[in-house]
C-alpha cells in the first residue's frame, strides 16, 4: 500500500496532515471525475437555524467557487457518482476513498463524499459552512 507521513498541525483541536496519502494519478482522477459535475457553490443557511428560518437556502455573493461531491461506495462496481467517470478513473477514485477512510478508521460507506472545488483566478475563499448534497450526485455546498 501507499505510505504517508502524519504531521501534527495542532493538538487542540487535534489536526493532522497526511502527507503523501494520495498519488498524483489519484488526485488527477478525482479532478476529472468532478469536472463535469461542477456547479456554483451554495450555502445552506438552514444549517444555522435562525438564518435558515429567515432566509432559506440561497447563494450569497461571497460564494465564488464551483463544487461537486463525489459519492463513492465500498463496491468496485457501484452506481456512485465517481463510477460514471472512465473505469480507470473510477478505480483510482475508489482506491483514494478507501485509503482516506482507512486512515480515519471508517468504511467508505460511513465517510463523507469527496469534494472537488474549483476557483478561477479572480475568485477567493471565504469562511462558510458546507452543505453536501448527501442524497444526490451533483454539486451543492462546496468550496
N, C-alpha and C positions, 0 to 999 in steps of 0.2 A: 504494500500500500504506500501511499504518499505520506511522507512525514512532514510535520510542521513544527515551528517553534512558537511556544506560547510566551508572550511578553506581557507583564502586568503593567497596565496604564494607570490603574487606580485601585486602592484597597477598599475604600468606602465611597461610593458603591464599588463593588468589585467589577472591574472592566479589564478584559484580556484581549490582546490582539493575537490572532493566529496567523503568523507569517508563513507563507508558502503552502497554505492549506489547499488552494485551488491552482491547477495548472493553467497556463495561458490559453491552451486549447479549450479548456472548460469555460473559462471566462468569455472567450470569443463565442462559444456555442450559446451561452446564456444571453449574450447581447443579441445574437441573431434570432434566437427564439422569441425574445421580447420585442424586437424591432417592429414587426408587423402589427403588434398589439398596442403600441404606444398611444395613449390618449392623454388629453390635458389633465394634469393632476388636479384633484379636488380635495377639499377639506370637508369632513362630515362634522358639522357643528353640533350634531346630536350627541357626540362623544362628550361634549361639555353641556350638560343638561340644560342649564339656564339659557345659553345661547341657542341651543337646538330648538327650544320652545319658542324663542323669539324670532329666529331667522330661518330655521330649517337648513337642509343641505344647500350649499352654494359654492361657487368658485370665486374666491376672492382674488383681487388683482395681484396680490403678492405671490400667488402660486404661479410660477412661470414655467415649471418643468412639464415634461410629458412622462408618463409612467405606465408600467404594465406589471401585473402579478402573474407569475408562472406557478401554476398548481402542479406539483409533481407527486405521483403516487409511489407506493412501495413496489408496485408491479412493473416488470420490464415492458410489458405490452399494455400500456394504460391509455385511457382516453383523456389524459390530462392535457392542459394547455401546452405543456412542453413537448408532448409527443407529436403534436401537429407539425413540428419542425422536421427537418430531414431526420432519417433514422439514426444517422451517426451523431447529429447534434443532440437528438433526444437522449441517446445513450450517455453522452458526455454530461448533459444537464442532470440526468438522473444520478450519475456517479457523483457529481458535485453535491447534489442534495443529500445523498446518503452519507457522504463524508462530513458535511456540516452537521447533520442530525446526529451522527455518531459522536462527534466532538461534544455536542450538548447532551449526549446520553438520552436521545429521543429517537423514536421511529420517524420516518418521513411523514407518515400519516398524522403524527402529533406535532409537526413543525409548522411554522407559518409558511405561506407561499414565498417563493423567491421574488424579489422586487427588482425590476430593471427601471432605472431612471435616466432620463436624457435632459441635459441642459444645453441650449445653444450658448454661444459666447456672450450674448447680451443678457442672458438670464442669470439668476442668482438663487442661492438657498436662503430660506427664511424659516426660523424655528416654527414648528407646527406639529399637530397630531395627525398621524396617518390613519386612513380608513381603508384597509384592503377589502376588495370586493370578494369576500370569502366564498360566496356561493358561485361566482361566475368565473370566467376565464380571461376577462379583459383587463382594462385599466382600472380607474378609480384611484382613490387615495394617492399615495406615492410622494416621491421627491420632496 
